[in-house]
Amino acid sequence: MRSAAIDNKRRHLLKALTAASTVAALSRPSWGQLGPGSGLGKADLIVTGGTFHTMDVTTSNAEAMAVRGNRILAVGAIADIEALAGPGTRRIDARGLTVTPGFIDAHSHPLLANEAISVDVNVRQISKVQALLKEQARRTPPGQWVLAHMYDDTKFEEGRPLTLQDIDAVVPSQPVMVRHRGGHTAVVNSKAFSIAGITKDTPDPEGGRFFREDGELTGKVAELAMDIFDDVGEWPAVDRETNRKGASLMTRRMAAAGLTSTTDAAGDLEGWISYMDALDAGELYTRVAFMPRGNTPVYEAMKATGMRSGFGNSMLRVGAVKYAADGSASERTMRMSTPFEGTDDYGILTMSQEQIDAAVDEAVANDFRIGIHANGDVTIDMVLKAYERVLQNWDGANPRFRIEHCSLVNPGLLTRIKATGSIPTPFYTYAYYHGNKWVDYGPEKMRSMFAHRSFIDAGIMVAPASDFTPGPYEPMMALQSMVTRQDSQGRAWGENQRITAAEAMAVCTVNGAYASFEEHDKGTLTPGKLADFVLLARDPLKSDPNAIKDIPIVATYLDGQAVFEA
């Protein structure tokens, strides 16, 4: 029997979903070829003077672009585009700039940080983390959890991770959870263990781990072990207006980086409502594909109301349902067939084969696409087995099932990914940003991780993915990371997986649109598609590969309107 609270949430969701479905029909002009008598009508906006990378081979020599309403009207020679100008046409002089399609992030977690109730500890000294926790505890009512986010265990000057003792020294009397930016591990204090009834003798839960050294708890907890704390103590609450502001803030930041579309790859009920409220307020600054997390109230309500992948409009659309079957790459918990360097640790599975099979069956039965988080080669194999079983007698178009992250591959897995038409979403900024972590995998594994070169060579439509907060979402850093495979210290990781700047651009535009079945609407600067584009200060295809991440974003346009201007 459903509780009254869940029924109330379901009614709230239905109201929000009904609003999302009320989409005005677009009155599109007849997009056609330029030339005398083309009859295209007048443009609302014309962009001239820049270097255009349309990502469309049919318009590769473009010199200018015209926009009418929220769609691209025409792309072509300056003279032809100028003929579309009218007395009210706005103009953008892009001389000296590079014009590209809006960038797409096919896997992120925009609302994960929740800065309203949690302090950002993305600092480089443990003493600074302690100071931030002490201040956060002062602001937190007595007895409530003290929360922190964006912790990164490999970036401290002290050369070691945060421990239980570090937290106890500054916050001994309130439970504390310091979440790793990767989202799969956290560090808690003694008070947290105490209220949860966990001691050094408590066995690890299935699919999770309490880390120990010399038999004593270190404070680090991983995967499903984190869930044990959800039902103990008093957790801070966030009101609806604060959530709306969070959605607005994060999409504004992403737009400033050149993103025009992002993906919430494990959305909950509050998240859906936050995006809806931001959209209603005119403060959603990127398009959002919303992937409901499996086995949650939002997914259950969507299924109950007949909603499915693709429901929504061009600004907010339901994507695939999301499940997680193993651990993290950046937190070194993903499940592999060989252990981490110098250990007998093979990582953590969080779903069994039977659970994966059941999740796929349920999604297909309810007309949902599915994306399953699978980092390690063992887990990717399990996910592919489930996809292959369902696709054996498939009647219809490729459903483009997704393998979220798909970090460690081999030739056999590549063949099966191609055969099933699956979409891998490997991390696109990890090689550059998380260099210190790859020591735990070793050079040989890194030749097969975040395998953009291998995916492209196999003809697989590899999608762009930051996984923010775990990885930075900035597309310019992504391009550099994929092109150079060098970290911030200049160390190369898996040089054999380097791709060209043009290929990296295609991953972040064309392939991003394909991953969400929206290639007809975005991903290239093509007449008829949405007028989402970016102005860059320099051309990524002609820049020093090691300086691409520093290319300034001059402006970002969504539906032909500026959502960011430097």
Secondary structure as a PSIPRED ss2 file (coil, helix, strand):
# PSIPRED VFORMAT (PSIPRED V4.0)

   1 M C   1.000  0.000  0.000
   2 R C   1.000  0.000  0.000
   3 S C   1.000  0.000  0.000
   4 A H   0.000  1.000  0.000
   5 A H   0.000  1.000  0.000
   6 I H   0.000  1.000  0.000
   7 D H   0.000  1.000  0.000
   8 N H   0.000  1.000  0.000
   9 K H   0.000  1.000  0.000
  10 R H   0.000  1.000  0.000
  11 R H   0.000  1.000  0.000
  12 H H   0.000  1.000  0.000
  13 L H   0.000  1.000  0.000
  14 L H   0.000  1.000  0.000
  15 K H   0.000  1.000  0.000
  16 A H   0.000  1.000  0.000
  17 L H   0.000  1.000  0.000
  18 T H   0.000  1.000  0.000
  19 A H   0.000  1.000  0.000
  20 A H   0.000  1.000  0.000
  21 S H   0.000  1.000  0.000
  22 T C   1.000  0.000  0.000
  23 V C   1.000  0.000  0.000
  24 A C   1.000  0.000  0.000
  25 A C   1.000  0.000  0.000
  26 L C   1.000  0.000  0.000
  27 S C   1.000  0.000  0.000
  28 R C   1.000  0.000  0.000
  29 P C   1.000  0.000  0.000
  30 S C   1.000  0.000  0.000
  31 W C   1.000  0.000  0.000
  32 G C   1.000  0.000  0.000
  33 Q C   1.000  0.000  0.000
  34 L C   1.000  0.000  0.000
  35 G C   1.000  0.000  0.000
  36 P C   1.000  0.000  0.000
  37 G C   1.000  0.000  0.000
  38 S C   1.000  0.000  0.000
  39 G C   1.000  0.000  0.000
  40 L C   1.000  0.000  0.000
  41 G C   1.000  0.000  0.000
  42 K C   1.000  0.000  0.000
  43 A C   1.000  0.000  0.000
  44 D C   1.000  0.000  0.000
  45 L E   0.000  0.000  1.000
  46 I E   0.000  0.000  1.000
  47 V E   0.000  0.000  1.000
  48 T E   0.000  0.000  1.000
  49 G C   1.000  0.000  0.000
  50 G C   1.000  0.000  0.000
  51 T E   0.000  0.000  1.000
  52 F E   0.000  0.000  1.000
  53 H C   1.000  0.000  0.000
  54 T C   1.000  0.000  0.000
  55 M C   1.000  0.000  0.000
  56 D C   1.000  0.000  0.000
  57 V H   0.000  1.000  0.000
  58 T H   0.000  1.000  0.000
  59 T H   0.000  1.000  0.000
  60 S C   1.000  0.000  0.000
  61 N C   1.000  0.000  0.000
  62 A C   1.000  0.000  0.000
  63 E C   1.000  0.000  0.000
  64 A E   0.000  0.000  1.000
  65 M E   0.000  0.000  1.000
  66 A E   0.000  0.000  1.000
  67 V E   0.000  0.000  1.000
  68 R E   0.000  0.000  1.000
  69 G C   1.000  0.000  0.000
  70 N C   1.000  0.000  0.000
  71 R E   0.000  0.000  1.000
  72 I E   0.000  0.000  1.000
  73 L E   0.000  0.000  1.000
  74 A E   0.000  0.000  1.000
  75 V E   0.000  0.000  1.000
  76 G E   0.000  0.000  1.000
  77 A C   1.000  0.000  0.000
  78 I H   0.000  1.000  0.000
  79 A H   0.000  1.000  0.000
  80 D H   0.000  1.000  0.000
  81 I H   0.000  1.000  0.000
  82 E H   0.000  1.000  0.000
  83 A C   1.000  0.000  0.000
  84 L C   1.000  0.000  0.000
  85 A C   1.000  0.000  0.000
  86 G C   1.000  0.000  0.000
  87 P C   1.000  0.000  0.000
  88 G C   1.000  0.000  0.000
  89 T C   1.000  0.000  0.000
  90 R E   0.000  0.000  1.000
  91 R E   0.000  0.000  1.000
  92 I E   0.000  0.000  1.000
  93 D E   0.000  0.000  1.000
  94 A C   1.000  0.000  0.000
  95 R C   1.000  0.000  0.000
  96 G C   1.000  0.000  0.000
  97 L C   1.000  0.000  0.000
  98 T E   0.000  0.000  1.000
  99 V E   0.000  0.000  1.000
 100 T E   0.000  0.000  1.000
 101 P E   0.000  0.000  1.000
 102 G C   1.000  0.000  0.000
 103 F E   0.000  0.000  1.000
 104 I E   0.000  0.000  1.000
 105 D C   1.000  0.000  0.000
 106 A C   1.000  0.000  0.000
 107 H C   1.000  0.000  0.000
 108 S E   0.000  0.000  1.000
 109 H C   1.000  0.000  0.000
 110 P C   1.000  0.000  0.000
 111 L C   1.000  0.000  0.000
 112 L C   1.000  0.000  0.000
 113 A C   1.000  0.000  0.000
 114 N C   1.000  0.000  0.000
 115 E C   1.000  0.000  0.000
 116 A C   1.000  0.000  0.000
 117 I C   1.000  0.000  0.000
 118 S E   0.000  0.000  1.000
 119 V E   0.000  0.000  1.000
 120 D E   0.000  0.000  1.000
 121 V C   1.000  0.000  0.000
 122 N C   1.000  0.000  0.000
 123 V C   1.000  0.000  0.000
 124 R C   1.000  0.000  0.000
 125 Q C   1.000  0.000  0.000
 126 I H   0.000  1.000  0.000
 127 S H   0.000  1.000  0.000
 128 K H   0.000  1.000  0.000
 129 V H   0.000  1.000  0.000
 130 Q H   0.000  1.000  0.000
 131 A H   0.000  1.000  0.000
 132 L H   0.000  1.000  0.000
 133 L H   0.000  1.000  0.000
 134 K H   0.000  1.000  0.000
 135 E H   0.000  1.000  0.000
 136 Q H   0.000  1.000  0.000
 137 A H   0.000  1.000  0.000
 138 R H   0.000  1.000  0.000
 139 R H   0.000  1.000  0.000
 140 T C   1.000  0.000  0.000
 141 P C   1.000  0.000  0.000
 142 P C   1.000  0.000  0.000
 143 G C   1.000  0.000  0.000
 144 Q E   0.000  0.000  1.000
 145 W C   1.000  0.000  0.000
 146 V E   0.000  0.000  1.000
 147 L E   0.000  0.000  1.000
 148 A E   0.000  0.000  1.000
 149 H E   0.000  0.000  1.000
 150 M E   0.000  0.000  1.000
 151 Y E   0.000  0.000  1.000
 152 D C   1.000  0.000  0.000
 153 D C   1.000  0.000  0.000
 154 T C   1.000  0.000  0.000
 155 K C   1.000  0.000  0.000
 156 F C   1.000  0.000  0.000
 157 E C   1.000  0.000  0.000
 158 E C   1.000  0.000  0.000
 159 G C   1.000  0.000  0.000
 160 R C   1.000  0.000  0.000
 161 P C   1.000  0.000  0.000
 162 L C   1.000  0.000  0.000
 163 T C   1.000  0.000  0.000
 164 L H   0.000  1.000  0.000
 165 Q H   0.000  1.000  0.000
 166 D H   0.000  1.000  0.000
 167 I H   0.000  1.000  0.000
 168 D H   0.000  1.000  0.000
 169 A C   1.000  0.000  0.000
 170 V C   1.000  0.000  0.000
 171 V C   1.000  0.000  0.000
 172 P C   1.000  0.000  0.000
 173 S C   1.000  0.000  0.000
 174 Q C   1.000  0.000  0.000
 175 P C   1.000  0.000  0.000
 176 V E   0.000  0.000  1.000
 177 M E   0.000  0.000  1.000
 178 V E   0.000  0.000  1.000
 179 R E   0.000  0.000  1.000
 180 H E   0.000  0.000  1.000
 181 R C   1.000  0.000  0.000
 182 G C   1.000  0.000  0.000
 183 G C   1.000  0.000  0.000
 184 H C   1.000  0.000  0.000
 185 T E   0.000  0.000  1.000
 186 A E   0.000  0.000  1.000
 187 V E   0.000  0.000  1.000
 188 V E   0.000  0.000  1.000
 189 N C   1.000  0.000  0.000
 190 S H   0.000  1.000  0.000
 191 K H   0.000  1.000  0.000
 192 A H   0.000  1.000  0.000
 193 F H   0.000  1.000  0.000
 194 S H   0.000  1.000  0.000
 195 I H   0.000  1.000  0.000
 196 A H   0.000  1.000  0.000
 197 G C   1.000  0.000  0.000
 198 I C   1.000  0.000  0.000
 199 T C   1.000  0.000  0.000
 200 K C   1.000  0.000  0.000
 201 D C   1.000  0.000  0.000
 202 T C   1.000  0.000  0.000
 203 P C   1.000  0.000  0.000
 204 D C   1.000  0.000  0.000
 205 P C   1.000  0.000  0.000
 206 E C   1.000  0.000  0.000
 207 G C   1.000  0.000  0.000
 208 G E   0.000  0.000  1.000
 209 R E   0.000  0.000  1.000
 210 F E   0.000  0.000  1.000
 211 F E   0.000  0.000  1.000
 212 R E   0.000  0.000  1.000
 213 E E   0.000  0.000  1.000
 214 D C   1.000  0.000  0.000
 215 G C   1.000  0.000  0.000
 216 E E   0.000  0.000  1.000
 217 L E   0.000  0.000  1.000
 218 T E   0.000  0.000  1.000
 219 G E   0.000  0.000  1.000
 220 K E   0.000  0.000  1.000
 221 V E   0.000  0.000  1.000
 222 A E   0.000  0.000  1.000
 223 E E   0.000  0.000  1.000
 224 L H   0.000  1.000  0.000
 225 A H   0.000  1.000  0.000
 226 M H   0.000  1.000  0.000
 227 D H   0.000  1.000  0.000
 228 I H   0.000  1.000  0.000
 229 F H   0.000  1.000  0.000
 230 D H   0.000  1.000  0.000
 231 D H   0.000  1.000  0.000
 232 V C   1.000  0.000  0.000
 233 G C   1.000  0.000  0.000
 234 E E   0.000  0.000  1.000
 235 W C   1.000  0.000  0.000
 236 P C   1.000  0.000  0.000
 237 A C   1.000  0.000  0.000
 238 V C   1.000  0.000  0.000
 239 D C   1.000  0.000  0.000
 240 R H   0.000  1.000  0.000
 241 E H   0.000  1.000  0.000
 242 T H   0.000  1.000  0.000
 243 N H   0.000  1.000  0.000
 244 R H   0.000  1.000  0.000
 245 K H   0.000  1.000  0.000
 246 G H   0.000  1.000  0.000
 247 A H   0.000  1.000  0.000
 248 S H   0.000  1.000  0.000
 249 L H   0.000  1.000  0.000
 250 M H   0.000  1.000  0.000
 251 T H   0.000  1.000  0.000
 252 R H   0.000  1.000  0.000
 253 R H   0.000  1.000  0.000
 254 M H   0.000  1.000  0.000
 255 A H   0.000  1.000  0.000
 256 A H   0.000  1.000  0.000
 257 A C   1.000  0.000  0.000
 258 G C   1.000  0.000  0.000
 259 L E   0.000  0.000  1.000
 260 T E   0.000  0.000  1.000
 261 S E   0.000  0.000  1.000
 262 T E   0.000  0.000  1.000
 263 T E   0.000  0.000  1.000
 264 D E   0.000  0.000  1.000
 265 A E   0.000  0.000  1.000
 266 A E   0.000  0.000  1.000
 267 G E   0.000  0.000  1.000
 268 D C   1.000  0.000  0.000
 269 L H   0.000  1.000  0.000
 270 E H   0.000  1.000  0.000
 271 G H   0.000  1.000  0.000
 272 W H   0.000  1.000  0.000
 273 I H   0.000  1.000  0.000
 274 S H   0.000  1.000  0.000
 275 Y H   0.000  1.000  0.000
 276 M H   0.000  1.000  0.000
 277 D H   0.000  1.000  0.000
 278 A H   0.000  1.000  0.000
 279 L H   0.000  1.000  0.000
 280 D H   0.000  1.000  0.000
 281 A C   1.000  0.000  0.000
 282 G C   1.000  0.000  0.000
 283 E C   1.000  0.000  0.000
 284 L C   1.000  0.000  0.000
 285 Y C   1.000  0.000  0.000
 286 T C   1.000  0.000  0.000
 287 R E   0.000  0.000  1.000
 288 V E   0.000  0.000  1.000
 289 A E   0.000  0.000  1.000
 290 F E   0.000  0.000  1.000
 291 M E   0.000  0.000  1.000
 292 P E   0.000  0.000  1.000
 293 R E   0.000  0.000  1.000
 294 G C   1.000  0.000  0.000
 295 N C   1.000  0.000  0.000
 296 T C   1.000  0.000  0.000
 297 P H   0.000  1.000  0.000
 298 V H   0.000  1.000  0.000
 299 Y H   0.000  1.000  0.000
 300 E H   0.000  1.000  0.000
 301 A H   0.000  1.000  0.000
 302 M H   0.000  1.000  0.000
 303 K H   0.000  1.000  0.000
 304 A H   0.000  1.000  0.000
 305 T C   1.000  0.000  0.000
 306 G C   1.000  0.000  0.000
 307 M C   1.000  0.000  0.000
 308 R C   1.000  0.000  0.000
 309 S C   1.000  0.000  0.000
 310 G C   1.000  0.000  0.000
 311 F C   1.000  0.000  0.000
 312 G E   0.000  0.000  1.000
 313 N C   1.000  0.000  0.000
 314 S C   1.000  0.000  0.000
 315 M C   1.000  0.000  0.000
 316 L E   0.000  0.000  1.000
 317 R E   0.000  0.000  1.000
 318 V E   0.000  0.000  1.000
 319 G C   1.000  0.000  0.000
 320 A C   1.000  0.000  0.000
 321 V E   0.000  0.000  1.000
 322 K E   0.000  0.000  1.000
 323 Y E   0.000  0.000  1.000
 324 A E   0.000  0.000  1.000
 325 A C   1.000  0.000  0.000
 326 D E   0.000  0.000  1.000
 327 G C   1.000  0.000  0.000
 328 S C   1.000  0.000  0.000
 329 A C   1.000  0.000  0.000
 330 S C   1.000  0.000  0.000
 331 E C   1.000  0.000  0.000
 332 R C   1.000  0.000  0.000
 333 T C   1.000  0.000  0.000
 334 M C   1.000  0.000  0.000
 335 R C   1.000  0.000  0.000
 336 M C   1.000  0.000  0.000
 337 S C   1.000  0.000  0.000
 338 T C   1.000  0.000  0.000
 339 P C   1.000  0.000  0.000
 340 F C   1.000  0.000  0.000
 341 E C   1.000  0.000  0.000
 342 G C   1.000  0.000  0.000
 343 T C   1.000  0.000  0.000
 344 D C   1.000  0.000  0.000
 345 D C   1.000  0.000  0.000
 346 Y C   1.000  0.000  0.000
 347 G C   1.000  0.000  0.000
 348 I C   1.000  0.000  0.000
 349 L E   0.000  0.000  1.000
 350 T C   1.000  0.000  0.000
 351 M C   1.000  0.000  0.000
 352 S C   1.000  0.000  0.000
 353 Q H   0.000  1.000  0.000
 354 E H   0.000  1.000  0.000
 355 Q H   0.000  1.000  0.000
 356 I H   0.000  1.000  0.000
 357 D H   0.000  1.000  0.000
 358 A H   0.000  1.000  0.000
 359 A H   0.000  1.000  0.000
 360 V H   0.000  1.000  0.000
 361 D H   0.000  1.000  0.000
 362 E H   0.000  1.000  0.000
 363 A H   0.000  1.000  0.000
 364 V H   0.000  1.000  0.000
 365 A H   0.000  1.000  0.000
 366 N C   1.000  0.000  0.000
 367 D C   1.000  0.000  0.000
 368 F C   1.000  0.000  0.000
 369 R C   1.000  0.000  0.000
 370 I E   0.000  0.000  1.000
 371 G E   0.000  0.000  1.000
 372 I E   0.000  0.000  1.000
 373 H E   0.000  0.000  1.000
 374 A E   0.000  0.000  1.000
 375 N C   1.000  0.000  0.000
 376 G C   1.000  0.000  0.000
 377 D H   0.000  1.000  0.000
 378 V H   0.000  1.000  0.000
 379 T H   0.000  1.000  0.000
 380 I H   0.000  1.000  0.000
 381 D H   0.000  1.000  0.000
 382 M H   0.000  1.000  0.000
 383 V H   0.000  1.000  0.000
 384 L H   0.000  1.000  0.000
 385 K H   0.000  1.000  0.000
 386 A H   0.000  1.000  0.000
 387 Y H   0.000  1.000  0.000
 388 E H   0.000  1.000  0.000
 389 R H   0.000  1.000  0.000
 390 V H   0.000  1.000  0.000
 391 L H   0.000  1.000  0.000
 392 Q C   1.000  0.000  0.000
 393 N C   1.000  0.000  0.000
 394 W C   1.000  0.000  0.000
 395 D C   1.000  0.000  0.000
 396 G C   1.000  0.000  0.000
 397 A C   1.000  0.000  0.000
 398 N C   1.000  0.000  0.000
 399 P C   1.000  0.000  0.000
 400 R C   1.000  0.000  0.000
 401 F C   1.000  0.000  0.000
 402 R E   0.000  0.000  1.000
 403 I E   0.000  0.000  1.000
 404 E E   0.000  0.000  1.000
 405 H E   0.000  0.000  1.000
 406 C C   1.000  0.000  0.000
 407 S C   1.000  0.000  0.000
 408 L E   0.000  0.000  1.000
 409 V C   1.000  0.000  0.000
 410 N C   1.000  0.000  0.000
 411 P H   0.000  1.000  0.000
 412 G H   0.000  1.000  0.000
 413 L H   0.000  1.000  0.000
 414 L H   0.000  1.000  0.000
 415 T H   0.000  1.000  0.000
 416 R H   0.000  1.000  0.000
 417 I H   0.000  1.000  0.000
 418 K H   0.000  1.000  0.000
 419 A H   0.000  1.000  0.000
 420 T H   0.000  1.000  0.000
 421 G C   1.000  0.000  0.000
 422 S C   1.000  0.000  0.000
 423 I E   0.000  0.000  1.000
 424 P E   0.000  0.000  1.000
 425 T E   0.000  0.000  1.000
 426 P C   1.000  0.000  0.000
 427 F E   0.000  0.000  1.000
 428 Y C   1.000  0.000  0.000
 429 T C   1.000  0.000  0.000
 430 Y H   0.000  1.000  0.000
 431 A H   0.000  1.000  0.000
 432 Y H   0.000  1.000  0.000
 433 Y H   0.000  1.000  0.000
 434 H C   1.000  0.000  0.000
 435 G H   0.000  1.000  0.000
 436 N H   0.000  1.000  0.000
 437 K H   0.000  1.000  0.000
 438 W H   0.000  1.000  0.000
 439 V H   0.000  1.000  0.000
 440 D H   0.000  1.000  0.000
 441 Y C   1.000  0.000  0.000
 442 G H   0.000  1.000  0.000
 443 P H   0.000  1.000  0.000
 444 E H   0.000  1.000  0.000
 445 K H   0.000  1.000  0.000
 446 M H   0.000  1.000  0.000
 447 R C   1.000  0.000  0.000
 448 S C   1.000  0.000  0.000
 449 M E   0.000  0.000  1.000
 450 F C   1.000  0.000  0.000
 451 A C   1.000  0.000  0.000
 452 H H   0.000  1.000  0.000
 453 R H   0.000  1.000  0.000
 454 S H   0.000  1.000  0.000
 455 F H   0.000  1.000  0.000
 456 I H   0.000  1.000  0.000
 457 D H   0.000  1.000  0.000
 458 A C   1.000  0.000  0.000
 459 G C   1.000  0.000  0.000
 460 I C   1.000  0.000  0.000
 461 M C   1.000  0.000  0.000
 462 V C   1.000  0.000  0.000
 463 A C   1.000  0.000  0.000
 464 P C   1.000  0.000  0.000
 465 A E   0.000  0.000  1.000
 466 S C   1.000  0.000  0.000
 467 D C   1.000  0.000  0.000
 468 F C   1.000  0.000  0.000
 469 T C   1.000  0.000  0.000
 470 P C   1.000  0.000  0.000
 471 G C   1.000  0.000  0.000
 472 P C   1.000  0.000  0.000
 473 Y C   1.000  0.000  0.000
 474 E C   1.000  0.000  0.000
 475 P H   0.000  1.000  0.000
 476 M H   0.000  1.000  0.000
 477 M H   0.000  1.000  0.000
 478 A H   0.000  1.000  0.000
 479 L H   0.000  1.000  0.000
 480 Q H   0.000  1.000  0.000
 481 S H   0.000  1.000  0.000
 482 M H   0.000  1.000  0.000
 483 V H   0.000  1.000  0.000
 484 T H   0.000  1.000  0.000
 485 R C   1.000  0.000  0.000
 486 Q E   0.000  0.000  1.000
 487 D C   1.000  0.000  0.000
 488 S C   1.000  0.000  0.000
 489 Q C   1.000  0.000  0.000
 490 G C   1.000  0.000  0.000
 491 R C   1.000  0.000  0.000
 492 A E   0.000  0.000  1.000
 493 W C   1.000  0.000  0.000
 494 G C   1.000  0.000  0.000
 495 E H   0.000  1.000  0.000
 496 N H   0.000  1.000  0.000
 497 Q H   0.000  1.000  0.000
 498 R C   1.000  0.000  0.000
 499 I C   1.000  0.000  0.000
 500 T C   1.000  0.000  0.000
 501 A H   0.000  1.000  0.000
 502 A H   0.000  1.000  0.000
 503 E H   0.000  1.000  0.000
 504 A H   0.000  1.000  0.000
 505 M H   0.000  1.000  0.000
 506 A H   0.000  1.000  0.000
 507 V H   0.000  1.000  0.000
 508 C H   0.000  1.000  0.000
 509 T H   0.000  1.000  0.000
 510 V H   0.000  1.000  0.000
 511 N H   0.000  1.000  0.000
 512 G H   0.000  1.000  0.000
 513 A H   0.000  1.000  0.000
 514 Y H   0.000  1.000  0.000
 515 A H   0.000  1.000  0.000
 516 S C   1.000  0.000  0.000
 517 F C   1.000  0.000  0.000
 518 E C   1.000  0.000  0.000
 519 E C   1.000  0.000  0.000
 520 H C   1.000  0.000  0.000
 521 D C   1.000  0.000  0.000
 522 K C   1.000  0.000  0.000
 523 G C   1.000  0.000  0.000
 524 T C   1.000  0.000  0.000
 525 L C   1.000  0.000  0.000
 526 T C   1.000  0.000  0.000
 527 P C   1.000  0.000  0.000
 528 G C   1.000  0.000  0.000
 529 K C   1.000  0.000  0.000
 530 L E   0.000  0.000  1.000
 531 A C   1.000  0.000  0.000
 532 D C   1.000  0.000  0.000
 533 F E   0.000  0.000  1.000
 534 V E   0.000  0.000  1.000
 535 L E   0.000  0.000  1.000
 536 L E   0.000  0.000  1.000
 537 A C   1.000  0.000  0.000
 538 R C   1.000  0.000  0.000
 539 D C   1.000  0.000  0.000
 540 P C   1.000  0.000  0.000
 541 L C   1.000  0.000  0.000
 542 K C   1.000  0.000  0.000
 543 S C   1.000  0.000  0.000
 544 D C   1.000  0.000  0.000
 545 P H   0.000  1.000  0.000
 546 N H   0.000  1.000  0.000
 547 A H   0.000  1.000  0.000
 548 I H   0.000  1.000  0.000
 549 K H   0.000  1.000  0.000
 550 D H   0.000  1.000  0.000
 551 I C   1.000  0.000  0.000
 552 P C   1.000  0.000  0.000
 553 I E   0.000  0.000  1.000
 554 V E   0.000  0.000  1.000
 555 A E   0.000  0.000  1.000
 556 T E   0.000  0.000  1.000
 557 Y E   0.000  0.000  1.000
 558 L E   0.000  0.000  1.000
 559 D C   1.000  0.000  0.000
 560 G C   1.000  0.000  0.000
 561 Q E   0.000  0.000  1.000
 562 A E   0.000  0.000  1.000
 563 V E   0.000  0.000  1.000
 564 F E   0.000  0.000  1.000
 565 E E   0.000  0.000  1.000
 566 A C   1.000  0.000  0.000
